[in-house]
């Protein structure tokens, strides 16, 4: 196996991994994710095309009953992938009001998209006709361009495909170059820049191969030169797809990192949330379930679920205030201090954890509801800040033993009154 063959396998695996990674969001996500089905179709189409270019698949298909079948399948899947990406470019621009000003690059993309479907169908039909009529397929080929250099039928066939591929690459390069210049986020700018670079390679790839094929019709090159040219341009295409796959993944990685952060927050919050929701079963939308079940509720986005849990915990804490005395707050702070915690970032969440667990103990022990006890207000600047605080509280909550919480509750209980009534002294009027 040559290094180029190995690179072909690696880039096929990379594109397949990207397609599989993006598939759940495209097929089962919210409306914004469903719009990305076209982009996912591009990944899936190019992944299939790249597998037909790998040595084992290529030789197996080319030696089948339909000679050089790998070439036709590759061009079918690539054409569909190109149509998908052109549709995605239009979809991401959204809607503009009727009669309003539409940017020139948006009008251009829409014009391209209007003819893209018809051009794709025409390309597929023409490729099929040329493949079975004018292409010399008497001997199975390994490197189609190199093996058919100088043949006018193969040159015409490949020119049709390269015209479609080159035009689409130029459109993508133009649109993504504009998007790169206007991108405000660094990771988005880097990703779009890599995709733009890939499309410029694509333009150079199609132009160079088209010129090579037509020049070869006039002056047939040597077998070694044709093979060398084919290998060099194939290597350029491997680089193209590597940049495209990585560049398309970079913007999504930031969302992936946020999703991973939300999942970690769910794991840490689940124990506290479930205990509170068990104490107040009327509070949550759905009865609390196991962590595995909660993490696999794909019908609700993770960020929305975290927001609900944060609201549920806050509401439950507010209800617990009616089951404990004001003295529980200083008792919880004293317990946190007694544990030797001096770091304010740890002492505050630990004191809150002591308070919640002691209050739950009081409520579950049948304490009557009364007026709301004093609590310490947390001043989170945003939802992320509130969730970060609750995560620290939940982490500390897991370290608080039940007997220690019961002791804190006992320490907070008001001392029984020992004062006796003073003797009654007669007033001056009574004496009189």
C-alpha positions in Angstrom: 0.0 0.0 0.0 1.4 3.4 -1.0 1.3 6.5 1.2 -1.3 8.0 -1.1 -3.5 4.9 -0.6 -3.1 5.1 3.1 -4.0 8.8 3.1 -7.1 7.9 1.0 -8.3 5.5 3.7 -7.6 8.1 6.5 -9.5 10.9 4.9 -12.4 8.6 4.1 -12.5 7.6 7.8 -12.3 11.2 8.8 -15.2 12.3 6.6 -17.3 9.3 7.7 -16.6 10.2 11.3 -17.8 13.8 10.7 -20.9 12.5 9.0 -21.8 10.1 11.8 -21.0 12.8 14.4 -23.3 15.4 12.8 -26.1 12.9 12.0 -28.1 13.1 15.3 -28.3 16.8 15.2 -29.3 16.9 11.6 -32.0 14.2 11.9 -33.4 14.5 15.4 -32.4 18.0 16.6 -34.5 21.2 16.8 -35.5 23.4 13.9 -32.1 25.0 13.6 -30.4 21.6 13.5 -32.8 20.3 10.9 -31.8 23.0 8.6 -28.3 21.5 8.7 -29.6 18.3 7.1 -28.3 19.6 3.8 -24.8 20.0 5.2 -24.9 16.5 6.7 -26.0 15.2 3.3 -22.8 16.8 1.9 -20.7 15.0 4.5 -22.4 11.7 3.9 -22.1 12.0 0.1 -18.5 12.9 0.1 -17.8 10.1 2.6 -19.3 7.6 0.2 -17.4 9.1 -2.7 -14.1 8.9 -0.8 -14.7 5.3 0.1 -15.0 4.5 -3.6 -11.6 6.1 -4.1 -9.9 3.8 -1.6 -7.8 1.1 -3.2 -9.7 -2.0 -2.0 -13.1 -0.6 -2.9 -11.9 0.9 -6.1 -10.4 -2.3 -7.5 -13.3 -4.4 -6.3 -15.9 -2.2 -8.1 -13.8 -1.6 -11.2 -13.3 -5.4 -11.6 -17.1 -6.1 -11.2 -19.6 -6.9 -13.9 -19.8 -3.1 -14.7 -16.2 -2.1 -15.6 -15.0 1.0 -13.8 -18.1 1.1 -11.7 -16.2 2.9 -8.9 -15.8 5.9 -11.1 -19.5 6.2 -11.8 -20.6 5.7 -8.2 -18.0 8.2 -7.0 -19.3 10.9 -9.4 -23.0 10.1 -8.5 -22.3 10.5 -4.8 -20.1 13.6 -5.3 -22.7 15.3 -7.4 -25.4 14.7 -4.8 -23.0 16.0 -2.1 -22.4 19.2 -4.1 -26.1 19.8 -4.5 -26.5 19.4 -0.8 -23.8 21.9 0.1 -25.2 24.5 -2.4 -28.6 24.1 -0.8 -27.1 24.6 2.7 -25.4 27.8 1.6 -28.7 29.3 0.7 -30.5 27.9 3.8 -28.1 29.6 6.3 -28.9 33.1 5.0 -32.4 32.9 6.5 -35.3 35.0 5.4 -35.4 38.6 4.3 -38.6 40.7 4.3 -40.5 41.1 1.0 -39.4 44.3 -0.7 -36.4 44.7 1.6 -32.8 44.9 0.5 -31.2 41.5 0.0 -27.4 41.5 0.0 -25.8 40.7 -3.4 -24.0 37.6 -2.3 -27.3 36.2 -1.0 -29.0 37.0 -4.3 -26.1 35.3 -6.1 -26.4 32.2 -3.8 -30.1 32.0 -4.4 -29.7 32.2 -8.2 -27.1 29.4 -8.1 -29.4 27.3 -5.9 -32.3 27.7 -8.3 -30.4 26.1 -11.2 -28.3 23.7 -9.0 -31.0 21.0 -8.8 -31.6 21.0 -12.6 -27.9 21.1 -13.3 -27.3 18.2 -11.0 -30.0 16.1 -12.7 -28.6 17.0 -16.1 -25.1 16.2 -15.0 -26.1 12.8 -13.7 -27.9 11.9 -16.8 -25.1 13.1 -19.1 -22.5 11.3 -17.1 -24.4 8.1 -17.3 -24.9 8.3 -21.0 -21.3 9.2 -21.7 -20.0 6.5 -19.3 -21.8 3.7 -21.1 -21.3 5.0 -24.7 -18.1 6.9 -25.3 -15.8 5.9 -22.4 -13.4 3.1 -23.3 -14.0 0.5 -20.6 -12.6 -2.5 -22.3 -10.0 -2.9 -19.6 -10.6 -2.2 -15.9 -8.6 0.8 -14.7 -6.9 1.6 -11.4 -6.2 5.3 -11.9 -9.0 6.4 -14.2 -7.5 9.7 -15.4 -4.0 8.4 -15.9 -5.2 5.2 -17.6 -7.5 7.1 -20.0 -5.2 10.1 -20.8 -5.4 10.9 -24.5 -8.9 9.3 -25.0 -11.5 11.8 -26.1 -14.4 9.8 -24.7 -13.0 9.8 -21.1 -11.9 13.4 -21.5 -15.4 14.5 -22.4 -16.9 12.5 -19.6 -14.5 13.9 -17.0 -14.9 17.4 -18.4 -18.7 17.3 -17.7 -18.1 16.3 -14.1 -15.2 18.8 -13.6 -17.3 21.6 -15.0 -20.0 20.9 -12.4 -17.5 20.3 -9.6 -15.3 23.4 -10.4 -18.3 25.7 -10.6 -19.6 24.5 -7.3 -16.2 24.8 -5.7 -15.9 28.4 -6.9 -19.3 29.3 -5.5 -18.4 27.8 -2.1 -15.1 29.5 -2.1 -16.7 32.9 -2.8 -19.4 32.5 -0.3 -17.2 31.2 2.5 -14.5 33.8 1.8 -17.2 36.5 2.5 -18.4 34.7 5.6 -14.8 34.4 6.9 -14.3 38.1 6.5 -17.5 38.9 8.4 -17.2 36.2 11.1 -16.9 37.6 14.6 -16.0 34.5 16.5 -12.4 33.2 16.2 -13.3 29.5 15.9 -15.9 30.3 13.3 -13.4 32.4 11.3 -10.7 29.6 11.5 -13.2 27.0 10.4 -14.6 29.0 7.5 -11.0 29.9 6.5 -10.0 26.3 6.2 -13.2 25.4 4.2 -12.5 28.4 1.9 -8.9 27.2 1.4 -10.2 23.7 0.6 -12.5 25.1 -2.1 -9.7 27.0 -3.7 -7.8 23.7 -3.9 -10.9 22.2 -5.5 -11.0 24.9 -8.2 -7.3 24.3 -8.9 -7.8 20.6 -8.9 -10.6 20.7 -11.5 -8.9 23.2 -13.8 -5.6 21.4 -13.8 -7.2 18.0 -14.5 -9.4 19.3 -17.2 -6.5 21.0 -18.9 -4.4 17.9 -18.6 -7.0 15.7 -20.2 -7.6 18.0 -23.2 -3.9 18.5 -23.7 -3.4 14.8 -23.6 -5.9 14.3 -26.5 -3.6 16.5 -28.6 -0.3 15.1 -27.3 -0.6 11.8 -25.5 1.7 11.9 -22.4 4.0 9.1 -21.3 2.5 6.6 -18.9 4.9 7.6 -16.1 4.0 11.3 -16.5 0.3 10.6 -16.5 0.5 8.5 -13.4 2.7 11.1 -11.6 0.2 13.9 -12.5 -2.7 11.7 -11.3 -0.9 11.0 -8.0 0.0 14.7 -7.4 -3.6 15.9 -8.0 -5.0 13.1 -5.9 -2.8 14.1 -3.1 -4.1 17.7 -3.4 -7.6 16.3 -3.2 -6.8 14.4 0.0 -5.5 17.7 1.5 -8.7 19.4 0.2 -11.0 17.0 2.0 -8.9 17.0 5.2 -9.2 20.8 5.4 -12.9 20.6 4.6 -13.6 18.0 7.2 -11.6 19.7 10.0 -12.8 23.2 9.0 -16.4 22.2 9.0 -16.0 20.5 12.4 -14.3 23.5 14.2 -17.4 25.7 14.6 -19.4 22.6 15.7 -16.7 21.8 18.3 -17.6 24.8 20.3 -21.2 23.6 20.5 -20.0 20.1 21.3 -17.9 21.5 24.1 -20.9 23.3 25.5 -23.0 20.2 25.3 -20.3 18.2 27.1 -20.2 20.9 29.8 -24.0 20.7 30.1 -23.9 17.0 30.4 -21.3 17.2 33.1 -23.5 19.7 34.9 -26.4 17.3 34.7 -24.3 14.5 36.2 -23.3 16.7 39.1 -26.8 18.2 39.7 -28.8 15.1 39.4 -28.4 13.8 42.9 -29.4 17.1 44.6 -32.2 17.7 42.1 -33.7 14.2 42.5 -33.7 14.4 46.3 -35.4 17.7 46.2 -37.9 16.6 43.6 -38.7 13.5 45.6 -39.5 15.7 48.6 -41.7 18.0 46.3 -43.0 15.6 43.6 -45.4 18.2 42.3 -42.5 20.5 41.4 -41.0 19.0 38.2 -42.6 18.5 34.8 -41.8 14.8 34.8 -41.2 12.5 37.8 -37.4 12.4 38.6 -35.7 9.4 37.1 -32.3 7.8 37.2 -29.3 9.6 35.8 -29.1 7.3 32.8 -32.7 8.0 32.0 -32.4 11.7 32.4 -29.3 11.9 30.2 -31.1 10.0 27.4 -34.2 12.2 27.2 -33.2 13.4 23.7 -36.6 15.2 23.2 -35.4 18.0 25.5 -32.2 19.9 24.8 -29.5 19.7 27.5 -29.5 23.5 28.1 -33.3 23.6 28.5 -33.1 20.7 31.0 -30.4 22.4 33.0 -32.5 25.6 33.1 -35.5 23.6 34.4 -33.4 21.8 37.0 -31.9 25.1 38.3 -35.5 26.6 38.5 -36.7 23.4 40.3 -33.9 23.5 42.8 -34.5 27.2 43.5 -38.2 26.7 44.0 -37.6 23.7 46.3 -35.2 25.7 48.4 -37.7 28.4 48.7 -40.3 25.9 49.9 -37.8 24.4 52.4 -37.5 27.8 54.1 -40.9 27.2 55.7 -39.8 24.1 57.6 -36.7 25.5 59.4 -35.9 28.3 61.8 -33.8 31.3 61.1 -31.0 29.9 63.2 -30.3 27.1 60.6 -28.4 29.5 58.4 -25.7 30.4 61.0 -25.6 26.8 62.1 -24.9 25.7 58.5 -22.1 28.3 58.2 -20.7 27.1 61.5 -20.7 23.5 60.3 -18.9 24.5 57.1 -16.3 26.4 59.1 -15.9 23.5 61.5 -14.9 21.3 58.5 -11.9 23.5 58.1 -13.0 25.1 54.9 -11.6 28.6 54.6 -11.8 29.1 50.8 -14.9 31.3 50.2 -15.5 29.5 46.9 -15.9 26.3 48.9 -17.2 27.5 52.2 -20.3 29.2 50.7 -21.4 26.1 48.6 -20.7 23.8 51.6 -22.8 26.0 54.0 -25.6 25.9 51.4 -25.3 22.2 51.1 -25.6 21.8 54.9 -28.6 24.1 55.0 -30.4 22.1 52.2 -29.7 18.7 53.7 -30.7 19.8 57.2 -33.9 21.5 55.8 -34.7 18.3 53.9 -34.2 16.3 57.1 -36.7 18.6 58.9 -39.2 18.4 56.2 -39.0 14.6 55.9 -39.3 14.3 59.7 -42.7 15.9 59.6 -41.8 19.5 60.7 -44.8 21.8 60.3 -44.7 24.6 57.8 -44.3 28.0 59.2 -43.0 31.4 58.2 -40.1 31.5 55.7 -36.6 31.3 57.4 -33.7 33.6 56.5 -31.4 32.4 53.7 -28.4 34.0 52.1 -29.1 35.4 48.6 -26.8 34.5 45.8 -26.1 37.1 43.2 -25.5 35.2 40.0 -25.0 37.6 37.0 -26.5 35.2 34.5 -27.9 31.7 34.0 -24.5 30.2 33.6 -23.4 31.7 36.9 -26.4 30.3 38.7 -25.7 26.8 37.2 -22.0 27.0 38.2 -23.0 27.9 41.8 -25.5 25.0 41.9 -22.9 22.6 40.6 -20.6 23.6 43.5 -23.4 23.2 46.0 -24.4 19.8 44.6 -20.7 18.7 44.7 -20.5 19.7 48.4 -23.9 18.2 49.0 -22.6 14.7 48.2 -20.0 15.1 50.9 -22.4 15.9 53.7 -23.4 12.8 55.8 -27.0 12.5 56.9 -26.1 12.3 60.6 -24.0 15.5 60.3 -27.0 17.3 58.7 -29.2 16.0 61.5 -26.8 17.4 64.0 -26.8 20.8 62.3 -30.5 20.8 62.4 -30.4 20.0 66.2 -27.9 22.8 66.8 -30.2 25.2 65.1 -33.3 24.3 67.2 -34.3 27.2 69.4 -33.4 26.6 73.1 -36.4 26.0 75.4 -37.3 29.0 77.5 -36.1 28.8 81.2 -37.2 32.2 82.3 -39.8 32.3 85.2 -42.5 34.8 85.6 -41.5 37.8 87.9 -43.7 38.4 91.0 -46.5 40.9 90.3 -46.0 44.2 92.1 -49.0 46.2 93.0 -49.3 49.6 91.3 -49.6 52.9 93.1 -53.3 53.1 92.3 -54.0 49.6 93.7 -52.1 50.5 96.9 -54.2 53.5 97.2 
